[in-house]
Amino acid sequence: MREKISTPLKTKEIIEKYGFYFKKNFGQNFLVDQNVLKNIVLASGITKDDFVMEIGPGIGSLTQFLGDSAKTVCAIEIDKNLLPILEDTLSGYDNIHVINSDVLKLDLNEIIKTYGNGRKAKLAANLPYYITTPIIMELLEKHADIESMTVMVQKEVADRMQAKPGTKDYGALSVAVQFYCNAHTDFIVPPSCFMPKPNVDSAVITLTLKENTVSVKNVALMFKIVKCAFGQRRKTLLNGLYNLGNFGLSKDELTQSLEEAGFDSRIRGEALSVEQFALLADIMEQKIKNK
């Protein structure tokens, strides 16, 4: 087992050795607290039978702990300047594979099929903050063959994922996460645990994929409605649907859809639960089909 690199001193040594410069556009904040890394692995429930995917391994601080705990690890890193560092810091691990690519351009199910040995993946990652939401949405909407995600995100993003209808944090991300997953925050991580230190608190959150999601006939239509609901947040849901949706329904038909679902035509989208969005989608789909 290799010496762990996740201390401020060791991280600084590696960065200086390779002349590495942090890139703001890649959202690079490396973890330098071993207790946090151990707790991420613990929260993810990784065993020696598991295939684990990591997005944004950085210099390999978390990757080392994942390699110690899992059967196989596939780490996806966009920054080619980190590849020689990862080759060094992960040289003692024959169960870790590093892929240099933009995760949003990969066929993740193909990677899982290649390295997963017939198992679904568990995702464990200190996600780059600038791209957290696109990554989560990509994994959920593309139905990646993943059973759980234990990820470090900005605390405010973790709050949004779990927000309830009618609150200021509730939005499209809340609906998507709660439609597909059960979510809970594992622990909060202060800026002092990173190099460089971010300006905000972070949180490790676990999203466990649901076996049975809320019943809805047309998932794509439901999320189109959700996008309209939060695309003009200050407007009523009716106006959002009419202005942004292009559903082929008149304003009267949209009003009728809301009323059939039991909503006042002046309701705002942020007031609807996941189940209520599904109900509205089923009603609207029937009207669209009848046109």
N, C-alpha and C positions, 0 to 999 in steps of 0.2 A: 504494500500500500504506500503510495507516494506521500511525501510531506505536503500538507495542505497549504494552499497559497492565499487563503482568505483571511489575511491580517493586513492592517494598514502598511506595516513595514514591508512585508513580502510583496504586496501588490505594487507598492512604490518601486521596489527593486526591479520587478518584471517590466513595468512601464518604462523605466529609465534604461534598462538593458536593451530593449527593442526600439527605443526612441518613439514610443507610441504617443499619439496625441488624441485626446478625447474629441469626438465629433458631435456637436450639438444636434446636427440633423439626424443622427442615429440614436439620440436619446441615451447616451452611454453613461450609466451610473453603476459602478461595480460594487457588489456587496463585500464588506470587509469585516463581517461579524459571524464567527463560526456558529454561535448559538442560533442565529436567525436561519442560517443555511440548514442546520440539523432539524430545526422546527418545520421548515418548508417540506423536507423529505418526510418527516413524521406526519404532517398534516395531509400529505398526498397519499399516505397508506401504501407506499411502494414496497413490493416484496421481491425476492430473488427470482420470481417467475415472470415479472412484469417487463413489458416494453415501454420505455419512456421517451417522449419527445420533449426537447427543450428548444425554445425560440430565443435567440439572443444570448448565447453562452458567455460572451465577452472574453475574458481571459481564462475561463473555465472554473471559476470558484465553486459555483453550484454543481457544475458538471461532474467534478471529482466526487462529490457526495452522492450524486445520482449513480455514478459508475460503481460506487461501493455497495449500493443498495439494490440495484435493478439487474435483471438479466442482460438487457441490451438497452443502450441509449443512442438516440440519434439527435444531434445538436445542429440546429440550422442557424448559420451566422452570415449576415449580409456583408460585413466589412472584411474585405480580403486581407487588410493589414493585420487582422487578428489571427490569421491562419498559422503563421509560424509560431506565434505564442501558444496557440492551442496545441500545436504539434508537440511543443515542449512540455507544457503543463499536463497534458493528457497522455504522455508517452508510456506511462506504466499501465495503461488500461487497454486491453484488447477487446473490450465489449462496448466501446464508444466509437461512433461514426460521426464525422463532422461533414456537413454539406454547406458549401459556400453559395448561398442563393438568397433571394428575396422570398420570404415565406408566402407572400401573397401571389407569387407566380408559380408556385409548386403544386403538383397534384399530391396532396398529403396522403390520400388513401393509397396511392401507388407506393409511397414511402413506407406506410404502415404494412402493406402487403409484402414489401421486400424485406423489411427488417423485423417485423412483428412476430414472425413464426406462428401465424394463425391467431394471434391475440389482438384485441383492441388495444389502443395506446392509452397511456396516462400522460397528460401534459403537465410538466412542472417547469416553471420559468419565472425569471425576473424580467417581465415584459418591458420592452422599450416604451416609455410613456407616451411618446408622440404618436404611436401607432397601435396602442392597446385596443381601442374600440374597433378599428378595421379588422384586426386579427381575430378578436372574439367573434365578431359578426361573420367573418369568413368561415371560421370553424363551424359555427352553428348553422349558417344558411347552406353551406355546401355539404352538410351532414358528414363531416369527417368522422372516421371510425374511432372515436375517442370516448372513453367511459367517464373520464373526469379531468378537470383542469384545476390545478392548484397554482395560482399565479400571483406574483407581486404586481400591484397596480397602485396608482395614486389613491389615497384614502377616499377622495371625493368620487372617484370612479366606482370604487367598491360600494359606496353609499348609493350611487345612482343605480347600480345593478339590483339592489335590494329595495329600492324606494317603493312606497305604496302610492296608489292612485290619490290624486288631490294634493300631493306634496310638491314642493318646488324642484326636488331632485328627480321626480318621476318623468320618464321620457321614453323614446324609442328603444334605447338600450335596455331599460328596465323591462319593457314588454318582451323583448327578444330573449333576454336571459331567463326571465320567469316563465316564458312559454316552453323553452327547451330544457331548463335546468332547475334543480334545487340549489340554492346558494346560501353560503354562510361565511362570515368573516372569521378567520382563524386567529389572527393577531395583528396588532398595529406595529409598524416599524418606523422609528424616528430617523431624521436625516443623518444623524451621526453614524449610522451603520453603513453608509455608502461613501465611495470616493468616485468623483467629487460629490459633495453633499447637495442633494436637491433642495428646493425651497419649500417643500411640502412634506407632510407625513405620508407614509405609504401604508398599505394594508395587504396582507396575504389573504386571498379569498379562494375558497374551493367551490367549483361549480360541478355538480354531479348530474350527468345527463339523465333525463327522465326516460323511463321505458315507455310510458304513455303520456303524450302531451294533451293539452286541451283539445277537445274535438272541434274541428273546423273543416269544411269541405274543400276550401281553397286557401292554402297557407299563403301563397304569393299575393292573393287579393287582400288577405287580412293585413299583411305587412305593408302593402301599398296604402291601405287605409290608415295604418299607424303612422306612416311617413307623412301623410297629409295632415293628420291630427297634430303632429308636433312641428310641422314645417312652418306653420303660421300660429305659433303658440298663443298669441294674444287674441286671436280671432276665435269665433265659435267653430265647433267641429263641422257644422254645416258649410260654413264659408271655406274652411280648409279643403273639404271634399270637393266643393264646387270649383274653387279657384285652381287647385293643384292636381286633382285626380284624373280628369279626362276619362271618366267611367262610362260616358255615353248616356248618362242619366240627367234629366232636367233637375232644376233646383227643387221643384215640387216633388219629384220622385225621390230625391235624396231626403227631403223633409219627411216624406211618408216612411222611408226606410228607418229613419231615426225613431219616429213615433211608434212604428211596429215593434221596434226593439225595446220600447218602453222609456225612451229618452225625450226630454224636452228639446225642442229644436234649437234652443239657445245654449245647450250644454257645450262645454269645452272638452277637447280630447283628453286632457290630463285627468279628467274625472272617471274615465272608463278603465275597468279592470281588464286583464287578459281575456277572461271569459266573456266579457261584454263586447270586446273587439271581435271575438270569434262569432258571437251571435249576430252582430251587425254585418259582418262579412257574409255570413250565410244568407241573410235577408237580401243584401245587395246583389249577391251572385244570382239569386233567383230572378230578381228584376232585370239584371243585365241579360240573362238567358232568354227572358220573355220579350225582349225588344225586337 
